[in-house]
Amino acid sequence: MSESSIAAAGAVAWRDGTVAVVHRPRYDDWTLPKGKVDNGETVPAAAVRELAEETGFRVVLGRHLNTVRYSVYGRPKRVDYFAAEAVGGRFEPNEEVDELRWLTPEQAREILTYPQDAEVLDKFVLLPPRTTTVLLVRHAKAGKREGWSGADIDRPLSHAGLRQAAALRDLLPLFGAADRMYSAPPVRCVQTIAELAADLGRTVRIEPSLGEPEYVRDPAATVATLREIASGEGIAVVSSQGGVIPGLISSYARESGLDLPEVRAKKGSLVVLSFVHPGLGLVAADYYPSPLPKP
């Protein structure tokens, strides 16, 4: 991100069929809650923090809705918006926001000041607010194969990979506390989510079909495994490999009728998969290439 640009994040916060809109006395406008990304902060973290500061509510992020771009005094500004379930809290008027209203989407659209906010809301209402989430990560960086004398399956994370894993430990809970955690067999895959599992008191279940050898042998079985994981209760975290993730997501998207651009999977990256019932169709696959804040 260049020094002259402004990054911000916000959300359509929802609960019980209503969404949050806020009034800012400084501008005398009604908007969706949002705010600037701080130095050393990821965009999802900024969205959660700003929602708490402006509305008083804790939120759990869901799918990415839209990116709005405009200029502020000649400086380009980018705002990323998420769907976000309000899971607790209470509004208190503050310096930035003096009123919060929970309205139906139709009512909210009527009072929003800016057309771009209405466009974000339109994206939100295209799907049910509650979706099933699977957090699919590619293992973090590991030491090079030529520098490892043991079996490749035992190759551990490098120092850079441990840093990525620590960042994922902070990033993943923004999308909800994982109820279930799965990993391909390689040590580097398990290591990538092990500390988060310890934080949550979860056991990482080793699933061979999420690994490259089994995927190459029977890709349809891996798709079936993902469907089974998505059908479980609550949020699931899956740690897999670069030879699996792009093809797995692309196959599931085709089955669901979802048109996706080229699916990528850098080491340490996250794809937030959103499914809807009935049929567990894939409706969104939001790619986060790095768990680390942009420099």
N, C-alpha and C positions, 0 to 999 in steps of 0.2 A: 504494500500500500504506500503510495507516494505521500510525502509530507503535505502536499497541497490538497489532497482529497480527504473527505470525511466519511468514515464508516459508522453506520448505526444499525440498530436491531430493534425489532418490536414484535408484536404478536396480536392475533385475534384471540384474546382470552375468553374462554367460554365456561359456562356452568348451567345446568338445568334449562337448556334451550335458549339461553340468553348469551349476549356477548358484551364485553366491557368497552365503553367509550369514555374518554376523559375530557374535561374542560381545562384549558390552560389560560389563566387570567392574563398572563403577559401578552398573549396574542389574541385573546378572546375568541378561541376556536375550539371546535370539538374534533378530536382525533382518536386514532388508535394509539394506545400507549407505546412509546418507543424512546430511544435515547442513544447517545454516542457510545461507541466501543472504546473502552479505556486501553491505554498502552498495556501490553502483556495479557490481554484478555481475548478469548475467542468470541466469535459472533454469537453462538448459542448461549455462552455464559453471560454476555452482555444483555441478551434478550431476557433471560431469567432475572438478572439483577435489576434491570430497568423496570420490569413489571412489578417487582417487589417495591421498588422505590416510589413509583408513581401511583400504584393501586393499593399497596399493602398486602397483596395476595401472593402466595407461593404458587408457582405454576410448574407443570410438567409439559415439556415440549413434545409436539408431534411432528407432522409433516411440514416441510418448507412450502410456503404458499406463493410468494412472489418476491421479486427484487425490484424496488422502485428507485429510479435515478432522476436526480434533478440538480440544479445549481443553487448554492447559497452564497450570495455576494460574490459571484464569479467562481466559486470553488465547487467542483463536482462532489455530489453527495450520493451515497448508495445506502439504502435501507433494506435489510433482509427481514422479511416477516414470516412468522411461524404460526401454526395452530398451537394453542396452549391451553390445557385444562387447568382451571383454578381449583386447587385442592385444599385451600385453607387460607385464612387471613382475615383482615378487616381494614377497610379504608379509613384513613385519617387525612383530612385536608392538609396540604403541605404547600411549600413555596411554589412548586411547579404546577401542581394540580389541585384545584379547589373543589372539584365535583367529579364524582364517578357515577355513571349510570349503567345498570345492567338492563339491556334492551333486547328485544327480538332482533334478528338480523334485518328484518324489514324496517323496524323503527330506527335502528342504528343508521341504516343507509340514509334515512331522511334527514338526520341531523349532522352527519359528518360534513365537515367544511370542505374537504379537499377531494377532488375526483379520484386521485390515486388511492386514497384510503378506501373509497367505495369499490374500486377495482380489486383491492386485496380482499375485501369482504366477499365480493362475488366469487373469488377463488375458493374461499373458505366454505361457502354454502354448496359448492358443487358435490361435496362428499359428506357423509355423516361425520359429525364432529369426533365421535369415538371410533378409532381404528385399532387394529391389532398391530403391535410393533415388534419387529425383530431387528436387533442391532447387530449387523454383520460386519465384522472387522477382519482385515487382513493382518496376519501377525506382524509385529514390529520388526525392525531391522535385526538381523542375526549376523554373526561373524561369517566371513567368507568360507566357502566350502574347502578351498585349497588350504586354508589355515587351520582346518579342523581335522584331527586324526581319527576321531571316532565315527560311529555310524551317523549318517546325515539326520536321521530322525531325532538324534540326541543333541544336535547343534543348538546352543543356547542363544539368547539375545546378546547383542553387543551393548556397549555403553550407550550408544545412540538409541538402540532399541529399548533399553531400560527407561530412557528418558521419554520415549514415545509411549511406552506402557504406562508410565506415571501420569502422562497427560490424558490418556484414555481413561484412567481411573477417575479423573475429574470430569471429563467430557460426557461419558456414557450416562452417569446418573441424572444429567440434565433432561434426559429423555425418559426418565423413570427408573426406579429401583428394580433391578433385574430379579425376577422370580426363579428363572432357570438359566443355566449356563452350559454351553456345549463347546467342544473343541475338536479339531482334527488331531490325530495322534502326535505329530511332532512336538517336541519339548518347547520350541519357540512359539508355537500356537498357544499352548497351555500357559506358558509364562506371561504372555501378553495380557491375559485376563485374570491371572491368579491372585494378584493383590486386590483387585476389585471383588473377586469372589470371597476373599478373606474378610474384607470390609463388611460384606453383606451376609456373611455366614452361609454362603452357598458352596456346594460341591460342583466342580467342573466335571461334567460327564464327557468321557472320550467317545467320539462317534466316528468310526473309521470311514464311513461314506462321505464325510466332509473333507477328507484328505485327497491329495492328488492321485495316488495310485488307484483308489476305488472309484474316483470320479472318472478317470480315463477308461476304466473297465466297464462302468455302468453309469453313465451320466443321469439316466432316468431315475435310478435309485437315489441319487443325491437330491434330485428335485423332489422326489417323494419324501425324503427325510426333512427337507425344508418345509414342506407342506405339513408334515406331522408336527414339527416344532411350532409352526405358526398356529396350529390348532389347539395348543395347550393353553393353560390359564396364565394370564399376566404377560409380562414382558420377558423376552428371551434375548440372551447375548450369545452370538456364535462367532468363534474364532476359526478362520480357515486360511486357505493359501491362494496365491496369485494365479495358479493354474486352475482354480475351481471357480472363484467368485464371478468373474465376468460372464463365463458361459452359463453358470447356474442362474444368475439374475436374468440374463437375456432369455433363457429358455422359459423361466417362470413368467416373465413379462409377455412373451409370445402367447403362452397358454391363456393368459389373462386378458389379452387384447390391448396391452399397454405398449404404446410406442415410445421407446427410449432411445436417446442418443447412444453413442458408443460407451459401453460400460468399462470403467477403469478401476484399478485396485492397486494403488501404491502401497508400499509397506507402511503399516501403521494407520491406514485409512479406515474410514467408517462409511458404511452405507446404511441409512435408516430406511428400512423396508416397512411400508404401511399396507395392511391387508384389510379387506372388508368382508363381512358375511352377507349373504350366504355364499358358499363356494370358496372362501378364502382367496378371492381374486386380489392380485397385486395392483395397487392403485398409485403408488409412489415409491421411488427409489432415489433418495436424496444422498448425494455423494459429498463427503467431507474428506478432501485429500490428505489432510494432516490434522492431528489432534492438538498441535501446538499453535499458539497465537502467531499471527503474521508479524514479522519483524518490523 
